[in-house]
Amino acid sequence: MNLTEFNQSDRCEHFSCPERSVSPAVYILLYVCSAAVVLLTVCGNLLVIISVLHFKQLHTPTNMLVLSLAVSDFLVGAFVMPLMLIWMMESCWIFERGFCTSFLLIAGVLMCLSIYNITLIAVDRYLALSNPFLYMNRVSVKITCVVIILDWCVVWVYILALMYFNGNFTSYVLCPGECLIIVNEVWTVIDLVVTFIFPLSVIIILYTRVFVIAKKHATAIRELNNHTRPKTQKITSHSMKSERKAAKVLGILVSVFLVCLLPYFIYSLLGYVFEIQTETIQKFMILICLNSTINPVIYALFYPWFRRCIKLTITLQIFQTDSALINVLS
């Protein structure tokens, strides 16, 4: 028996599921509220997916990245959030060991995908603002889709490797009522760099640059507005405004994501120094999951085209002939 197995076995001797301390009425209310949150997450992200896929006017590189994020958020709402909420409310993992492994795999993949979708959005906004003419000529929907597919494939390979080399498919010892991944020291460092330090650094650096560029654009637009301009300059000014607005909205998206993500990673880092409390980790994981609920709300608040798409979808107008050609951006 190696050291990791011994520590797990020793922990299992002291591990027990705490009894519920809430009344039946509160218990039922918690399940009803949890079901509502899951339904909001699934339906909200499904509306984003339908909108971007159906309306041809929304087939842009940026919206393909938004689509990828919405798909991962939809899967979080469908497969991860229900189990996380049940686990938290029951204060115990009530499902089988094999189900725990599948849950950890899917949760790990979707969490990593969300991080890298947000990173790709930051890269997209930086390229669009720093060199708009090169961006329009070189960055196409097809290229963006290829990048997204590669991103999904690489993330799956990475999470499978992480779990395989830490024993989750072979000799993983699971305490009854517990569902945790035990990562060795080497993979701890690798995972910290891959899922936290590298993407977070890219996001912060690029969005710092994005807002510096956006400020310069705002100054340039004000100067153009003070003079009579030819039509080409007016088009350029409108394009710059559109890019700045997109950067602002997606900046809010990124900021909310970081607020939801940072507590988990900070506590995880402290957990290697202090004793890790499973209940606290659960709460921070729920916070990450709730980010998938918040994202469609952000689109609804700041994107008029999304509100129009919701109306067209709910009223079933998307089933009409040539509905994909409807102008939703006007």
Phi and psi restraints in degrees (value plus and minus 20) as a CYANA .aco file:
   2 ASN   PHI    -102.7   -62.7
   2 ASN   PSI     156.9   196.9
   3 LEU   PHI     -82.6   -42.6
   3 LEU   PSI     -60.6   -20.6
   4 THR   PHI     -82.9   -42.9
   4 THR   PSI     -64.4   -24.4
   5 GLU   PHI     -84.0   -44.0
   5 GLU   PSI     -58.7   -18.7
   6 PHE   PHI     -83.6   -43.6
   6 PHE   PSI     -64.3   -24.3
   7 ASN   PHI     -84.0   -44.0
   7 ASN   PSI     -58.6   -18.6
   8 GLN   PHI     -86.3   -46.3
   8 GLN   PSI     -64.3   -24.3
   9 SER   PHI     -84.7   -44.7
   9 SER   PSI     -60.2   -20.2
  10 ASP   PHI     -84.8   -44.8
  10 ASP   PSI     -59.0   -19.0
  11 ARG   PHI     -87.4   -47.4
  11 ARG   PSI     -55.5   -15.5
  12 CYS   PHI     -84.2   -44.2
  12 CYS   PSI     -50.8   -10.8
  13 GLU   PHI     -84.8   -44.8
  13 GLU   PSI     -47.1    -7.1
  14 HIS   PHI    -125.8   -85.8
  14 HIS   PSI     -21.4    18.6
  15 PHE   PHI    -111.5   -71.5
  15 PHE   PSI     114.1   154.1
  16 SER   PHI    -170.7  -130.7
  16 SER   PSI     128.9   168.9
  17 CYS   PHI     -97.4   -57.4
  17 CYS   PSI     104.9   144.9
  18 PRO   PHI     -88.6   -48.6
  18 PRO   PSI     127.4   167.4
  19 GLU   PHI     -96.9   -56.9
  19 GLU   PSI     129.5   169.5
  20 ARG   PHI     -87.2   -47.2
  20 ARG   PSI     118.2   158.2
  21 SER   PHI    -133.8   -93.8
  21 SER   PSI      -4.0    36.0
  22 VAL   PHI    -128.1   -88.1
  22 VAL   PSI     136.4   176.4
  23 SER   PHI     -93.8   -53.8
  23 SER   PSI     138.5   178.5
  24 PRO   PHI     -75.9   -35.9
  24 PRO   PSI     -57.4   -17.4
  25 ALA   PHI     -84.2   -44.2
  25 ALA   PSI     -64.7   -24.7
  26 VAL   PHI     -85.4   -45.4
  26 VAL   PSI     -59.4   -19.4
  27 TYR   PHI     -80.2   -40.2
  27 TYR   PSI     -65.6   -25.6
  28 ILE   PHI     -86.6   -46.6
  28 ILE   PSI     -60.3   -20.3
  29 LEU   PHI     -81.7   -41.7
  29 LEU   PSI     -59.8   -19.8
  30 LEU   PHI     -81.6   -41.6
  30 LEU   PSI     -61.0   -21.0
  31 TYR   PHI     -88.0   -48.0
  31 TYR   PSI     -58.9   -18.9
  32 VAL   PHI     -84.7   -44.7
  32 VAL   PSI     -64.1   -24.1
  33 CYS   PHI     -84.7   -44.7
  33 CYS   PSI     -60.2   -20.2
  34 SER   PHI     -83.6   -43.6
  34 SER   PSI     -62.3   -22.3
  35 ALA   PHI     -83.0   -43.0
  35 ALA   PSI     -57.8   -17.8
  36 ALA   PHI     -85.1   -45.1
  36 ALA   PSI     -62.1   -22.1
  37 VAL   PHI     -84.5   -44.5
  37 VAL   PSI     -63.4   -23.4
  38 VAL   PHI     -82.2   -42.2
  38 VAL   PSI     -64.2   -24.2
  39 LEU   PHI     -83.2   -43.2
  39 LEU   PSI     -61.4   -21.4
  40 LEU   PHI     -83.1   -43.1
  40 LEU   PSI     -61.4   -21.4
  41 THR   PHI     -84.0   -44.0
  41 THR   PSI     -68.6   -28.6
  42 VAL   PHI     -85.7   -45.7
  42 VAL   PSI     -68.8   -28.8
  43 CYS   PHI     -88.3   -48.3
  43 CYS   PSI     -61.0   -21.0
  44 GLY   PHI     -81.1   -41.1
  44 GLY   PSI     -67.1   -27.1
  45 ASN   PHI     -93.1   -53.1
  45 ASN   PSI     -50.2   -10.2
  46 LEU   PHI     -84.4   -44.4
  46 LEU   PSI     -57.1   -17.1
  47 LEU   PHI     -84.9   -44.9
  47 LEU   PSI     -58.5   -18.5
  48 VAL   PHI     -83.7   -43.7
  48 VAL   PSI     -64.4   -24.4
  49 ILE   PHI     -81.9   -41.9
  49 ILE   PSI     -67.3   -27.3
  50 ILE   PHI     -82.3   -42.3
  50 ILE   PSI     -62.7   -22.7
  51 SER   PHI     -80.6   -40.6
  51 SER   PSI     -71.0   -31.0
  52 VAL   PHI     -89.2   -49.2
  52 VAL   PSI     -57.4   -17.4
  53 LEU   PHI     -94.0   -54.0
  53 LEU   PSI     -56.7   -16.7
  54 HIS   PHI    -101.4   -61.4
  54 HIS   PSI     -66.9   -26.9
  55 PHE   PHI    -107.5   -67.5
  55 PHE   PSI      97.5   137.5
  56 LYS   PHI     -83.4   -43.4
  56 LYS   PSI     -47.5    -7.5
  57 GLN   PHI     -85.0   -45.0
  57 GLN   PSI     -40.9    -0.9
  58 LEU   PHI    -114.2   -74.2
  58 LEU   PSI     -15.1    24.9
  59 HIS   PHI    -101.5   -61.5
  59 HIS   PSI      55.3    95.3
  60 THR   PHI    -140.3  -100.3
  60 THR   PSI     140.8   180.8
  61 PRO   PHI     -76.2   -36.2
  61 PRO   PSI     -64.1   -24.1
  62 THR   PHI     -82.0   -42.0
  62 THR   PSI     -63.3   -23.3
  63 ASN   PHI     -89.3   -49.3
  63 ASN   PSI     -45.0    -5.0
  64 MET   PHI     -85.6   -45.6
  64 MET   PSI     -57.0   -17.0
  65 LEU   PHI     -89.4   -49.4
  65 LEU   PSI     -59.2   -19.2
  66 VAL   PHI     -81.9   -41.9
  66 VAL   PSI     -59.5   -19.5
  67 LEU   PHI     -82.1   -42.1
  67 LEU   PSI     -64.9   -24.9
  68 SER   PHI     -80.6   -40.6
  68 SER   PSI     -61.9   -21.9
  69 LEU   PHI     -85.0   -45.0
  69 LEU   PSI     -60.3   -20.3
  70 ALA   PHI     -86.2   -46.2
  70 ALA   PSI     -56.9   -16.9
  71 VAL   PHI     -84.8   -44.8
  71 VAL   PSI     -65.4   -25.4
  72 SER   PHI     -85.1   -45.1
  72 SER   PSI     -58.2   -18.2
  73 ASP   PHI     -86.1   -46.1
  73 ASP   PSI     -58.8   -18.8
  74 PHE   PHI     -81.6   -41.6
  74 PHE   PSI     -64.0   -24.0
  75 LEU   PHI     -86.7   -46.7
  75 LEU   PSI     -54.6   -14.6
  76 VAL   PHI     -80.8   -40.8
  76 VAL   PSI     -66.8   -26.8
  77 GLY   PHI     -85.2   -45.2
  77 GLY   PSI     -53.1   -13.1
  78 ALA   PHI    -103.6   -63.6
  78 ALA   PSI     -56.6   -16.6
  79 PHE   PHI    -138.4   -98.4
  79 PHE   PSI     -48.7    -8.7
  80 VAL   PHI    -118.5   -78.5
  80 VAL   PSI     -70.5   -30.5
  81 MET   PHI     -78.9   -38.9
  81 MET   PSI     -64.0   -24.0
  82 PRO   PHI     -78.5   -38.5
  82 PRO   PSI     -64.3   -24.3
  83 LEU   PHI     -88.2   -48.2
  83 LEU   PSI     -58.0   -18.0
  84 MET   PHI     -83.6   -43.6
  84 MET   PSI     -63.6   -23.6
  85 LEU   PHI     -87.6   -47.6
  85 LEU   PSI     -60.4   -20.4
  86 ILE   PHI     -84.0   -44.0
  86 ILE   PSI     -64.1   -24.1
  87 TRP   PHI     -79.0   -39.0
  87 TRP   PSI     -62.6   -22.6
  88 MET   PHI     -90.8   -50.8
  88 MET   PSI     -62.1   -22.1
  89 MET   PHI     -90.5   -50.5
  89 MET   PSI     -54.8   -14.8
  90 GLU   PHI    -102.3   -62.3
  90 GLU   PSI     -32.5     7.5
  91 SER   PHI      38.5    78.5
  91 SER   PSI       5.2    45.2
  92 CYS   PHI    -186.8  -146.8
  92 CYS   PSI     127.8   167.8
  93 TRP   PHI    -102.5   -62.5
  93 TRP   PSI      90.1   130.1
  94 ILE   PHI    -116.7   -76.7
  94 ILE   PSI     -18.4    21.6
  95 PHE   PHI    -119.3   -79.3
  95 PHE   PSI     157.0   197.0
  96 GLU   PHI     -93.2   -53.2
  96 GLU   PSI     145.2   185.2
  97 ARG   PHI     -82.8   -42.8
  97 ARG   PSI     -63.9   -23.9
  98 GLY   PHI     -82.6   -42.6
  98 GLY   PSI     -54.8   -14.8
  99 PHE   PHI     -86.1   -46.1
  99 PHE   PSI     -55.1   -15.1
 100 CYS   PHI     -83.2   -43.2
 100 CYS   PSI     -64.2   -24.2
 101 THR   PHI     -81.2   -41.2
 101 THR   PSI     -63.7   -23.7
 102 SER   PHI     -83.7   -43.7
 102 SER   PSI     -60.9   -20.9
 103 PHE   PHI     -82.3   -42.3
 103 PHE   PSI     -66.4   -26.4
 104 LEU   PHI     -83.1   -43.1
 104 LEU   PSI     -58.6   -18.6
 105 LEU   PHI     -84.5   -44.5
 105 LEU   PSI     -71.8   -31.8
 106 ILE   PHI     -85.0   -45.0
 106 ILE   PSI     -63.5   -23.5
 107 ALA   PHI     -82.3   -42.3
 107 ALA   PSI     -62.2   -22.2
 108 GLY   PHI     -83.7   -43.7
 108 GLY   PSI     -63.4   -23.4
 109 VAL   PHI     -83.7   -43.7
 109 VAL   PSI     -68.2   -28.2
 110 LEU   PHI     -88.6   -48.6
 110 LEU   PSI     -55.3   -15.3
 111 MET   PHI     -85.8   -45.8
 111 MET   PSI     -64.1   -24.1
 112 CYS   PHI     -86.9   -46.9
 112 CYS   PSI     -58.1   -18.1
 113 LEU   PHI     -83.5   -43.5
 113 LEU   PSI     -61.6   -21.6
 114 SER   PHI     -79.8   -39.8
 114 SER   PSI     -63.7   -23.7
 115 ILE   PHI     -80.5   -40.5
 115 ILE   PSI     -65.3   -25.3
 116 TYR   PHI    -100.2   -60.2
 116 TYR   PSI     -44.8    -4.8
 117 ASN   PHI     -83.8   -43.8
 117 ASN   PSI     -63.9   -23.9
 118 ILE   PHI     -83.5   -43.5
 118 ILE   PSI     -58.6   -18.6
 119 THR   PHI     -83.6   -43.6
 119 THR   PSI     -64.3   -24.3
 120 LEU   PHI     -84.1   -44.1
 120 LEU   PSI     -55.6   -15.6
 121 ILE   PHI     -83.5   -43.5
 121 ILE   PSI     -60.0   -20.0
 122 ALA   PHI     -83.2   -43.2
 122 ALA   PSI     -62.5   -22.5
 123 VAL   PHI     -82.9   -42.9
 123 VAL   PSI     -63.8   -23.8
 124 ASP   PHI     -80.2   -40.2
 124 ASP   PSI     -66.4   -26.4
 125 ARG   PHI     -86.1   -46.1
 125 ARG   PSI     -56.8   -16.8
 126 TYR   PHI     -85.3   -45.3
 126 TYR   PSI     -65.4   -25.4
 127 LEU   PHI     -84.4   -44.4
 127 LEU   PSI     -60.4   -20.4
 128 ALA   PHI     -85.7   -45.7
 128 ALA   PSI     -55.0   -15.0
 129 LEU   PHI    -110.3   -70.3
 129 LEU   PSI     -53.6   -13.6
 130 SER   PHI     -96.3   -56.3
 130 SER   PSI     -55.1   -15.1
 131 ASN   PHI    -165.8  -125.8
 131 ASN   PSI      56.2    96.2
 132 PRO   PHI     -81.2   -41.2
 132 PRO   PSI     -55.1   -15.1
 133 PHE   PHI     -90.7   -50.7
 133 PHE   PSI     -61.8   -21.8
 134 LEU   PHI     -85.0   -45.0
 134 LEU   PSI     -59.2   -19.2
 135 TYR   PHI     -81.7   -41.7
 135 TYR   PSI     -66.9   -26.9
 136 MET   PHI     -85.2   -45.2
 136 MET   PSI     -51.8   -11.8
 137 ASN   PHI    -106.0   -66.0
 137 ASN   PSI     -49.4    -9.4
 138 ARG   PHI    -127.2   -87.2
 138 ARG   PSI     -55.4   -15.4
 139 VAL   PHI    -112.5   -72.5
 139 VAL   PSI      87.9   127.9
 140 SER   PHI    -131.5   -91.5
 140 SER   PSI     150.4   190.4
 141 VAL   PHI     -81.9   -41.9
 141 VAL   PSI     -61.0   -21.0
 142 LYS   PHI     -82.0   -42.0
 142 LYS   PSI     -66.7   -26.7
 143 ILE   PHI     -83.5   -43.5
 143 ILE   PSI     -61.4   -21.4
 144 THR   PHI     -82.4   -42.4
 144 THR   PSI     -60.9   -20.9
 145 CYS   PHI     -84.7   -44.7
 145 CYS   PSI     -58.5   -18.5
 146 VAL   PHI     -83.0   -43.0
 146 VAL   PSI     -62.9   -22.9
 147 VAL   PHI     -82.1   -42.1
 147 VAL   PSI     -61.6   -21.6
 148 ILE   PHI     -84.4   -44.4
 148 ILE   PSI     -63.7   -23.7
 149 ILE   PHI     -82.0   -42.0
 149 ILE   PSI     -63.8   -23.8
 150 LEU   PHI     -81.7   -41.7
 150 LEU   PSI     -60.2   -20.2
 151 ASP   PHI     -80.1   -40.1
 151 ASP   PSI     -67.3   -27.3
 152 TRP   PHI     -83.0   -43.0
 152 TRP   PSI     -62.5   -22.5
 153 CYS   PHI     -84.9   -44.9
 153 CYS   PSI     -65.3   -25.3
 154 VAL   PHI     -83.7   -43.7
 154 VAL   PSI     -61.4   -21.4
 155 VAL   PHI     -83.7   -43.7
 155 VAL   PSI     -63.3   -23.3
 156 TRP   PHI     -80.6   -40.6
 156 TRP   PSI     -65.5   -25.5
 157 VAL   PHI     -82.0   -42.0
 157 VAL   PSI     -62.6   -22.6
 158 TYR   PHI     -83.6   -43.6
 158 TYR   PSI     -68.0   -28.0
 159 ILE   PHI     -86.7   -46.7
 159 ILE   PSI     -58.3   -18.3
 160 LEU   PHI     -81.3   -41.3
 160 LEU   PSI     -62.8   -22.8
 161 ALA   PHI     -84.7   -44.7
 161 ALA   PSI     -62.8   -22.8
 162 LEU   PHI     -77.9   -37.9
 162 LEU   PSI     -66.3   -26.3
 163 MET   PHI     -94.5   -54.5
 163 MET   PSI     -56.6   -16.6
 164 TYR   PHI     -85.2   -45.2
 164 TYR   PSI     -66.9   -26.9
 165 PHE   PHI     -97.6   -57.6
 165 PHE   PSI     -23.6    16.4
 166 ASN   PHI    -131.9   -91.9
 166 ASN   PSI      -3.8    36.2
 167 GLY   PHI      63.4   103.4
 167 GLY   PSI     -11.8    28.2
 168 ASN   PHI     -93.9   -53.9
 168 ASN   PSI     -31.8     8.2
 169 PHE   PHI    -128.1   -88.1
 169 PHE   PSI     -20.9    19.1
 170 THR   PHI    -145.9  -105.9
 170 THR   PSI    -103.7   -63.7
 171 SER   PHI    -129.7   -89.7
 171 SER   PSI       8.9    48.9
 172 TYR   PHI     -87.0   -47.0
 172 TYR   PSI     107.0   147.0
 173 VAL   PHI    -115.0   -75.0
 173 VAL   PSI     100.2   140.2
 174 LEU   PHI    -133.7   -93.7
 174 LEU   PSI     103.5   143.5
 175 CYS   PHI     -89.2   -49.2
 175 CYS   PSI     122.7   162.7
 176 PRO   PHI     -78.5   -38.5
 176 PRO   PSI     106.3   146.3
 177 GLY   PHI      65.6   105.6
 177 GLY   PSI     -14.6    25.4
 178 GLU   PHI    -144.0  -104.0
 178 GLU   PSI     125.4   165.4
 179 CYS   PHI    -161.8  -121.8
 179 CYS   PSI      72.0   112.0
 180 LEU   PHI    -154.6  -114.6
 180 LEU   PSI     133.8   173.8
 181 ILE   PHI    -123.3   -83.3
 181 ILE   PSI     107.6   147.6
 182 ILE   PHI    -121.6   -81.6
 182 ILE   PSI      94.2   134.2
 183 VAL   PHI    -126.3   -86.3
 183 VAL   PSI     113.1   153.1
 184 ASN   PHI     -93.8   -53.8
 184 ASN   PSI     153.7   193.7
 185 GLU   PHI     -81.8   -41.8
 185 GLU   PSI     -61.1   -21.1
 186 VAL   PHI     -85.4   -45.4
 186 VAL   PSI     -68.2   -28.2
 187 TRP   PHI     -90.4   -50.4
 187 TRP   PSI     -44.3    -4.3
 188 THR   PHI     -81.2   -41.2
 188 THR   PSI     -65.9   -25.9
 189 VAL   PHI     -86.6   -46.6
 189 VAL   PSI     -64.8   -24.8
 190 ILE   PHI     -79.6   -39.6
 190 ILE   PSI     -67.1   -27.1
 191 ASP   PHI     -85.7   -45.7
 191 ASP   PSI     -57.2   -17.2
 192 LEU   PHI     -81.0   -41.0
 192 LEU   PSI     -63.2   -23.2
 193 VAL   PHI     -90.5   -50.5
 193 VAL   PSI     -66.6   -26.6
 194 VAL   PHI     -89.7   -49.7
 194 VAL   PSI     -62.9   -22.9
 195 THR   PHI    -121.7   -81.7
 195 THR   PSI     -23.7    16.3
 196 PHE   PHI    -154.3  -114.3
 196 PHE   PSI     -85.9   -45.9
 197 ILE   PHI     -83.4   -43.4
 197 ILE   PSI     -71.4   -31.4
 198 PHE   PHI     -84.1   -44.1
 198 PHE   PSI     -76.5   -36.5
 199 PRO   PHI     -83.6   -43.6
 199 PRO   PSI     -57.5   -17.5
 200 LEU   PHI     -84.7   -44.7
 200 LEU   PSI     -60.3   -20.3
 201 SER   PHI     -82.4   -42.4
 201 SER   PSI     -64.2   -24.2
 202 VAL   PHI     -82.1   -42.1
 202 VAL   PSI     -65.4   -25.4
 203 ILE   PHI     -81.1   -41.1
 203 ILE   PSI     -68.5   -28.5
 204 ILE   PHI     -85.4   -45.4
 204 ILE   PSI     -66.2   -26.2
 205 ILE   PHI     -83.2   -43.2
 205 ILE   PSI     -68.1   -28.1
 206 LEU   PHI     -88.8   -48.8
 206 LEU   PSI     -59.3   -19.3
 207 TYR   PHI     -93.8   -53.8
 207 TYR   PSI     -45.8    -5.8
 208 THR   PHI     -83.1   -43.1
 208 THR   PSI     -65.2   -25.2
 209 ARG   PHI     -84.5   -44.5
 209 ARG   PSI     -59.4   -19.4
 210 VAL   PHI     -79.7   -39.7
 210 VAL   PSI     -65.6   -25.6
 211 PHE   PHI     -93.9   -53.9
 211 PHE   PSI     -47.8    -7.8
 212 VAL   PHI     -86.0   -46.0
 212 VAL   PSI     -65.8   -25.8
 213 ILE   PHI     -84.7   -44.7
 213 ILE   PSI     -62.4   -22.4
 214 ALA   PHI     -80.2   -40.2
 214 ALA   PSI     -58.0   -18.0
 215 LYS   PHI     -85.0   -45.0
 215 LYS   PSI     -60.5   -20.5
 216 LYS   PHI     -83.6   -43.6
 216 LYS   PSI     -60.9   -20.9
 217 HIS   PHI     -82.7   -42.7
 217 HIS   PSI     -60.8   -20.8
 218 ALA   PHI     -80.7   -40.7
 218 ALA   PSI     -61.8   -21.8
 219 THR   PHI     -84.2   -44.2
 219 THR   PSI     -62.4   -22.4
 220 ALA   PHI     -84.5   -44.5
 220 ALA   PSI     -59.6   -19.6
 221 ILE   PHI     -85.4   -45.4
 221 ILE   PSI     -61.0   -21.0
 222 ARG   PHI     -82.4   -42.4
 222 ARG   PSI     -59.8   -19.8
 223 GLU   PHI     -86.3   -46.3
 223 GLU   PSI     -59.1   -19.1
 224 LEU   PHI     -86.2   -46.2
 224 LEU   PSI     -55.2   -15.2
 225 ASN   PHI     -88.3   -48.3
 225 ASN   PSI     -38.7     1.3
 226 ASN   PHI    -106.2   -66.2
 226 ASN   PSI     -22.0    18.0
 227 HIS   PHI    -152.2  -112.2
 227 HIS   PSI     139.0   179.0
 228 THR   PHI     -95.5   -55.5
 228 THR   PSI     110.6   150.6
 229 ARG   PHI    -144.5  -104.5
 229 ARG   PSI     130.7   170.7
 230 PRO   PHI     -91.9   -51.9
 230 PRO   PSI     149.8   189.8
 231 LYS   PHI     -80.5   -40.5
 231 LYS   PSI     -58.2   -18.2
 232 THR   PHI     -82.8   -42.8
 232 THR   PSI     -57.2   -17.2
 233 GLN   PHI     -89.1   -49.1
 233 GLN   PSI     -55.5   -15.5
 234 LYS   PHI     -84.4   -44.4
 234 LYS   PSI     -60.9   -20.9
 235 ILE   PHI     -82.8   -42.8
 235 ILE   PSI     -63.3   -23.3
 236 THR   PHI     -81.6   -41.6
 236 THR   PSI     -62.8   -22.8
 237 SER   PHI     -81.5   -41.5
 237 SER   PSI     -64.7   -24.7
 238 HIS   PHI     -82.6   -42.6
 238 HIS   PSI     -61.5   -21.5
 239 SER   PHI     -82.7   -42.7
 239 SER   PSI     -61.8   -21.8
 240 MET   PHI     -84.0   -44.0
 240 MET   PSI     -59.9   -19.9
 241 LYS   PHI     -83.1   -43.1
 241 LYS   PSI     -61.7   -21.7
 242 SER   PHI     -83.3   -43.3
 242 SER   PSI     -63.6   -23.6
 243 GLU   PHI     -85.3   -45.3
 243 GLU   PSI     -59.5   -19.5
 244 ARG   PHI     -84.7   -44.7
 244 ARG   PSI     -60.8   -20.8
 245 LYS   PHI     -84.2   -44.2
 245 LYS   PSI     -63.5   -23.5
 246 ALA   PHI     -81.9   -41.9
 246 ALA   PSI     -60.7   -20.7
 247 ALA   PHI     -84.0   -44.0
 247 ALA   PSI     -58.7   -18.7
 248 LYS   PHI     -84.6   -44.6
 248 LYS   PSI     -68.0   -28.0
 249 VAL   PHI     -84.5   -44.5
 249 VAL   PSI     -65.7   -25.7
 250 LEU   PHI     -90.1   -50.1
 250 LEU   PSI     -45.9    -5.9
 251 GLY   PHI     -85.6   -45.6
 251 GLY   PSI     -59.2   -19.2
 252 ILE   PHI     -83.1   -43.1
 252 ILE   PSI     -62.1   -22.1
 253 LEU   PHI     -78.1   -38.1
 253 LEU   PSI     -66.5   -26.5
 254 VAL   PHI     -85.5   -45.5
 254 VAL   PSI     -62.4   -22.4
 255 SER   PHI     -82.2   -42.2
 255 SER   PSI     -64.5   -24.5
 256 VAL   PHI     -82.7   -42.7
 256 VAL   PSI     -61.1   -21.1
 257 PHE   PHI     -80.4   -40.4
 257 PHE   PSI     -64.5   -24.5
 258 LEU   PHI     -85.2   -45.2
 258 LEU   PSI     -58.8   -18.8
 259 VAL   PHI     -80.7   -40.7
 259 VAL   PSI     -59.3   -19.3
 260 CYS   PHI     -94.8   -54.8
 260 CYS   PSI     -49.9    -9.9
 261 LEU   PHI    -107.8   -67.8
 261 LEU   PSI     -60.8   -20.8
 262 LEU   PHI     -78.4   -38.4
 262 LEU   PSI     -62.5   -22.5
 263 PRO   PHI     -76.2   -36.2
 263 PRO   PSI     -59.5   -19.5
 264 TYR   PHI     -83.1   -43.1
 264 TYR   PSI     -67.7   -27.7
 265 PHE   PHI     -91.3   -51.3
 265 PHE   PSI     -56.8   -16.8
 266 ILE   PHI     -84.0   -44.0
 266 ILE   PSI     -65.0   -25.0
 267 TYR   PHI     -86.9   -46.9
 267 TYR   PSI     -55.9   -15.9
 268 SER   PHI     -82.1   -42.1
 268 SER   PSI     -61.3   -21.3
 269 LEU   PHI     -84.2   -44.2
 269 LEU   PSI     -64.1   -24.1
 270 LEU   PHI     -87.5   -47.5
 270 LEU   PSI     -46.6    -6.6
 271 GLY   PHI     -86.0   -46.0
 271 GLY   PSI     -42.5    -2.5
 272 TYR   PHI     -98.3   -58.3
 272 TYR   PSI     -33.4     6.6
 273 VAL   PHI    -121.7   -81.7
 273 VAL   PSI     -62.1   -22.1
 274 PHE   PHI    -129.2   -89.2
 274 PHE   PSI     153.3   193.3
 275 GLU   PHI     -91.4   -51.4
 275 GLU   PSI     112.0   152.0
 276 ILE   PHI    -102.4   -62.4
 276 ILE   PSI     107.9   147.9
 277 GLN   PHI    -118.1   -78.1
 277 GLN   PSI      98.4   138.4
 278 THR   PHI     -78.0   -38.0
 278 THR   PSI     -59.0   -19.0
 279 GLU   PHI     -81.8   -41.8
 279 GLU   PSI     -58.8   -18.8
 280 THR   PHI     -89.4   -49.4
 280 THR   PSI     -62.0   -22.0
 281 ILE   PHI     -78.8   -38.8
 281 ILE   PSI     -61.3   -21.3
 282 GLN   PHI     -78.7   -38.7
 282 GLN   PSI     -64.8   -24.8
 283 LYS   PHI     -83.6   -43.6
 283 LYS   PSI     -60.9   -20.9
 284 PHE   PHI     -90.0   -50.0
 284 PHE   PSI     -53.0   -13.0
 285 MET   PHI     -88.2   -48.2
 285 MET   PSI     -57.1   -17.1
 286 ILE   PHI     -82.7   -42.7
 286 ILE   PSI     -58.8   -18.8
 287 LEU   PHI     -81.2   -41.2
 287 LEU   PSI     -61.0   -21.0
 288 ILE   PHI     -83.6   -43.6
 288 ILE   PSI     -62.7   -22.7
 289 CYS   PHI     -82.3   -42.3
 289 CYS   PSI     -58.0   -18.0
 290 LEU   PHI     -84.7   -44.7
 290 LEU   PSI     -42.6    -2.6
 291 ASN   PHI     -79.7   -39.7
 291 ASN   PSI     -53.0   -13.0
 292 SER   PHI     -87.9   -47.9
 292 SER   PSI     -45.6    -5.6
 293 THR   PHI     -99.0   -59.0
 293 THR   PSI     -56.7   -16.7
 294 ILE   PHI     -93.3   -53.3
 294 ILE   PSI     -55.7   -15.7
 295 ASN   PHI     -74.0   -34.0
 295 ASN   PSI     -69.7   -29.7
 296 PRO   PHI     -81.9   -41.9
 296 PRO   PSI     -51.0   -11.0
 297 VAL   PHI     -84.6   -44.6
 297 VAL   PSI     -60.0   -20.0
 298 ILE   PHI     -82.1   -42.1
 298 ILE   PSI     -63.9   -23.9
 299 TYR   PHI     -80.1   -40.1
 299 TYR   PSI     -63.5   -23.5
 300 ALA   PHI     -85.3   -45.3
 300 ALA   PSI     -55.2   -15.2
 301 LEU   PHI     -95.3   -55.3
 301 LEU   PSI     -55.7   -15.7
 302 PHE   PHI    -134.0   -94.0
 302 PHE   PSI     -32.6     7.4
 303 TYR   PHI    -131.9   -91.9
 303 TYR   PSI      83.8   123.8
 304 PRO   PHI     -78.8   -38.8
 304 PRO   PSI     -54.3   -14.3
 305 TRP   PHI     -83.4   -43.4
 305 TRP   PSI     -51.9   -11.9
 306 PHE   PHI     -90.3   -50.3
 306 PHE   PSI     -58.5   -18.5
 307 ARG   PHI     -84.6   -44.6
 307 ARG   PSI     -59.1   -19.1
 308 ARG   PHI     -85.0   -45.0
 308 ARG   PSI     -60.2   -20.2
 309 CYS   PHI     -85.3   -45.3
 309 CYS   PSI     -58.7   -18.7
 310 ILE   PHI     -80.8   -40.8
 310 ILE   PSI     -65.8   -25.8
 311 LYS   PHI     -81.5   -41.5
 311 LYS   PSI     -64.0   -24.0
 312 LEU   PHI     -86.5   -46.5
 312 LEU   PSI     -55.0   -15.0
 313 THR   PHI     -93.9   -53.9
 313 THR   PSI     -66.7   -26.7
 314 ILE   PHI     -84.7   -44.7
 314 ILE   PSI     -56.2   -16.2
 315 THR   PHI    -104.6   -64.6
 315 THR   PSI     -14.7    25.3
 316 LEU   PHI      45.5    85.5
 316 LEU   PSI      -0.5    39.5
 317 GLN   PHI     -91.3   -51.3
 317 GLN   PSI     -35.8     4.2
 318 ILE   PHI     -88.9   -48.9
 318 ILE   PSI     -33.5     6.5
 319 PHE   PHI    -109.2   -69.2
 319 PHE   PSI     -22.1    17.9
 320 GLN   PHI     -97.2   -57.2
 320 GLN   PSI     138.1   178.1
 321 THR   PHI     -83.1   -43.1
 321 THR   PSI     115.7   155.7
 322 ASP   PHI      41.3    81.3
 322 ASP   PSI       2.2    42.2
 323 SER   PHI     -86.7   -46.7
 323 SER   PSI     -42.7    -2.7
 324 ALA   PHI     -87.3   -47.3
 324 ALA   PSI     -38.0     2.0
 325 LEU   PHI    -114.5   -74.5
 325 LEU   PSI     -17.7    22.3
 326 ILE   PHI     -82.1   -42.1
 326 ILE   PSI     117.7   157.7
 327 ASN   PHI    -100.5   -60.5
 327 ASN   PSI      85.1   125.1
 328 VAL   PHI    -119.3   -79.3
 328 VAL   PSI     -23.1    16.9
 329 LEU   PHI    -116.7   -76.7
 329 LEU   PSI     -30.7     9.3
